[in-house]
Amino acid sequence: MRFLNPVTGELDARPSAPYDLTYDDVFMIPSRSAVGSRQAVDLSSNDGTGTTIPLVVANMTAVAGRRMAETVARRGGMVAIPQDIPIEVVSDVVGWVKQRHLVHDTAVTLAPGATVADAISLLPKRAHGAIVVVEDGKPVGVVSEADCKGVDRFTSVSAVMSKELVLLEESVDPREAFDRLSGAHRKLAPVVDAKGDLVGILTRKGALRATLYNPAVDANGRLRIAATVGINGDVAGKAKALLEAGADVLVVDTAHGHQESMINALQAVRGLDPQVPIVAGNVVSPVGVRDLVEAGADILKVGVGPGAMCTTRMMTGVGRPQFSAVLECAAEARRLGKHVWADGGVRHPRDVAMALAAGASNVMIGSWFAGTYESPGDLQTAPDGRQYKESFGMASARAVRNRTAEESSYDRARKALFEEGISTSRMFLDPARPGVEDLIDSIVAGVRSSCTYAGADSLEDFHRKAVVGVQSAAGFAEGKPLHASW
């Protein structure tokens, strides 16, 4: 990546601004391009994680769960399961994700005798807004939100379900599935095996996406998933358990990654000789990169303070503007043959593109995805009718309570005095993009277009060819459309 010198018009290796830069501070110059189509751009990472789109869902309890992991991996990204989840639960989640299908979604099911109240509580668990009614393993109906309106909550779902079903075979080609659903004027259909038993559900949009994305899969063709350990306690024992569970990537995580405890934890994990990438962080400086690489990291998480739920900078004054942090850390990592993930500070598709231009191999997203159907929280409704989910920072009092549940009341009370991060915030669903796949579509479309503007057909090519300029706050504001979702 090179900078445009605003005085000479020449290209420089260093920015002209005498200060560190955020994503808002930079823009990209279009270059001559021979890339004729956005779909011709290869968005696969080369950092060993197997992602086919450069998105990793951050290890936040309010964001990263099994439904998120299944959905994101099916579209080519990856989810990092948080470190404050019990190991046995993480093992169960990893095994569950590994058993998911690469095309059709996991259906939410009810028996015919279940009530409308049961259906209403489960409908928000999937973006497609449908429940399959199953009897003796076979689908006998589908219930949607429209079916439940104006109906007594104690009515059985068998009385309101749609019974005229279109059924898709488990082996159906996505293009054929789309055509069949379109021809039948249906948005979705249950998927069945050769015996007629339910194995999933496929939407028209899901079938279309299956032709546009490549899932992130392991050597056995199963969806990929990452898992996280902290730097305290039996780090090696926890890491070994996660590896045995089938985690494809290990993340060793703490807010201040450039410390002795992290180095010791990394050395312990590297001593297990894991045959998967080790991610460690967070850091914001080249020296932090060097020290963690020497301790055993393959990938460095870069970012201190840019997250939407993080109060570290306001509490401590510590952190660094994210674009400059990613740029310098990525350069040092590349010199050492390693990679970085840009962690935090992305709020628009352009921010993801700028992080990739700076040299990140993947971009981590947290709170942005908290307000989706797939995040773990329960869907709630505000007084104005808008739907939302609660999110919280991983250094907040709420997260600290989760991580220290087994400690004494005294020790927990001591740690609660020093939390950083927001303990609760309403993340409203975007009516136009309420599902994580909707947001992924938007991000990927933006990144693909950015690559074509740079004349790049891959992420590595994008980093090499991107020409970036420094802009004023007014310059950033000029580029924002008059649209509420931005």
Secondary structure, 3 states (H helix, E strand, C coil): CEEECCCCCCEECCCCCCCCCCHHHEEEECCCCCCCCHHHCECCCCCCCCCCCCEEECCCCCCCCHHHHHHHHHCCCEEEECCCCCHHHHHHHHHHHHCCCCCCECCCEECCCCEHHHHHHHHHHCCCCEEEEEECCEEEEEEEHHHHCCCCCCCEHHHCCECCCCCEECCCCHHHHHHHHHHCCCCEEEEECCCCCEEEEEEHHHHHHHCCCCCCECCCCCECCEEEECCCCCHHHHHHHHHHHCCCEEEEECCCCCCHHHHHHHHHHHCCCCCCCEEEEEECCHHHHHHHHHHCCCEEEECCCCCCCCCHHHHHCCCCCHHHHHHHHHHHHHHCCCEEEEECCCCCHHHHHHHHHHCCCEEEECHHHHCCCCCCCCCEECCCCCEEEEECCCCCHHHHHHHCCCCCHHHHHHHHCCCCCCCCEEEECECCECCHHHHHHHHHHHHHHHHHHHCCCEHHHHHHHCEEEECCHHHHHHCCCCCCCC
